[in-house]
Amino acid sequence: MSGCSIRSFHELNPWHKNNNVENISIYVAPDLNMQFAISIDVVFIYNPETVNSIAKLDGHQWYQIKQSVLAGHGSDIDVLEWQMVSGFEDRGRVLPKNHENAVKVLAFMNYPASKATSVEITHLISPRLLVEFKQLSVLEEAKGE
């Protein structure tokens, strides 16, 4: 049997982070056809078992079951919520206090008729979520931007 499990290694090394996310920005590109605000959630998941039930969802599915997930797994996740309109950007959101311990970080968008409504941002340091052409995508923003 091996001497040290991954969990105990992480517990013994306080500098270890389960994800790389340090800050998040969101930009909704100008779109004359967008006549409403769209919802965007970033979900920090702390329990690997909870990851299994959320990671396969797209944005439409997430918003359908969001309240039941929050009721049943509230201590296993943190959710940052945005309501964004066309042409606006947000760079100033404070991350959850415990965010470094999240084993998976996902972003979901509720945009009718979109097929690209979720992205994983776990391994990005400065993810920039971009809503353009009814799709959610992510870019890695360079330091200092």
C-alpha positions in Angstrom: 0.0 0.0 0.0 1.3 3.5 -0.7 2.4 5.7 2.2 0.5 8.9 1.5 -2.9 9.4 0.0 -3.6 12.4 -2.2 -6.0 13.8 0.4 -3.4 13.7 3.2 -0.8 15.2 0.9 -3.1 18.2 0.2 -3.8 18.5 3.9 -0.1 18.5 4.8 0.7 21.1 2.1 -1.3 24.3 2.8 0.0 26.0 -0.3 -1.7 23.4 -2.5 -4.8 24.6 -4.4 -7.4 22.4 -6.0 -8.0 24.9 -8.8 -6.1 27.8 -10.3 -8.9 30.4 -10.4 -7.8 33.8 -8.9 -10.2 36.1 -10.6 -13.1 36.0 -13.1 -14.3 38.5 -15.6 -17.3 38.4 -17.9 -18.0 40.3 -21.1 -21.2 40.2 -23.0 -20.5 41.4 -26.6 -22.8 44.0 -28.1 -25.8 42.3 -29.8 -28.7 44.4 -31.2 -30.9 41.3 -31.0 -30.4 40.8 -27.3 -33.3 42.6 -25.6 -32.9 41.0 -22.2 -30.4 40.3 -19.4 -28.9 36.8 -19.4 -28.0 34.8 -16.3 -24.5 33.5 -15.8 -23.5 31.4 -12.8 -20.0 30.3 -11.8 -20.2 27.2 -9.6 -17.4 26.2 -7.2 -17.8 22.5 -6.3 -16.0 21.3 -3.2 -17.1 17.6 -3.1 -16.0 15.1 -5.8 -19.4 13.3 -5.5 -21.2 16.5 -6.2 -19.0 17.1 -9.3 -20.4 13.9 -10.8 -24.0 15.3 -10.6 -23.2 18.8 -11.9 -20.3 18.5 -14.4 -22.4 16.8 -17.2 -25.0 19.5 -17.2 -25.4 22.2 -19.8 -26.6 25.7 -18.8 -30.3 25.0 -19.5 -30.2 21.9 -17.3 -28.3 23.7 -14.6 -30.9 26.5 -14.4 -33.8 23.9 -14.3 -32.4 22.1 -11.3 -30.4 24.9 -9.6 -32.7 25.4 -6.7 -32.8 21.7 -5.9 -29.0 21.4 -6.1 -28.6 24.4 -3.8 -31.1 22.8 -1.4 -29.4 19.4 -1.4 -25.8 20.3 -1.8 -25.6 23.8 -0.5 -22.5 23.1 1.7 -20.7 21.4 -1.2 -20.9 24.4 -3.6 -20.7 28.2 -3.9 -22.4 30.0 -6.7 -21.6 33.4 -8.0 -24.5 34.9 -10.0 -24.6 37.5 -12.7 -27.4 39.2 -14.7 -25.7 40.7 -17.7 -26.9 42.8 -20.7 -25.4 43.3 -24.1 -22.2 45.4 -24.2 -21.3 45.2 -20.5 -18.4 43.7 -18.6 -17.8 42.8 -15.0 -14.2 42.4 -13.6 -14.7 43.1 -10.0 -16.5 40.1 -8.4 -15.0 38.8 -5.1 -14.5 35.0 -5.2 -15.9 32.8 -2.4 -13.8 32.7 0.7 -13.1 29.0 0.3 -12.7 29.0 -3.5 -9.2 27.6 -3.6 -10.6 24.3 -2.2 -13.1 23.8 -5.1 -12.2 20.6 -7.0 -14.1 21.8 -10.1 -15.2 25.3 -11.2 -17.9 25.5 -13.9 -19.7 28.4 -15.6 -23.3 28.1 -16.9 -25.3 30.5 -19.0 -29.1 30.7 -19.4 -29.5 32.0 -22.9 -32.6 30.7 -24.9 -31.8 28.9 -28.2 -28.0 28.6 -27.4 -26.3 25.3 -27.7 -23.0 26.4 -26.0 -24.0 27.2 -22.4 -21.3 25.8 -20.1 -17.6 25.8 -19.8 -15.1 24.5 -17.3 -12.6 27.0 -15.8 -10.9 25.0 -13.1 -7.4 25.1 -14.6 -7.5 28.8 -15.6 -6.0 31.5 -13.5 -7.9 34.5 -14.9 -10.8 33.1 -17.0 -12.6 35.7 -19.1 -16.1 34.4 -19.8 -17.3 35.7 -23.2 -20.9 35.7 -24.4 -20.9 36.3 -28.1 -23.2 35.0 -30.9 -25.4 33.3 -28.3 -22.5 31.2 -27.0 -20.5 31.0 -23.8 -16.8 30.6 -24.2 -13.8 31.2 -22.1 -10.4 32.8 -22.7 -7.4 33.0 -20.4 -6.8 36.6 -19.6 -3.1 37.7 -19.4 -1.8 39.0 -16.1 -2.1 42.8 -15.7 -4.9 43.3 -18.1 
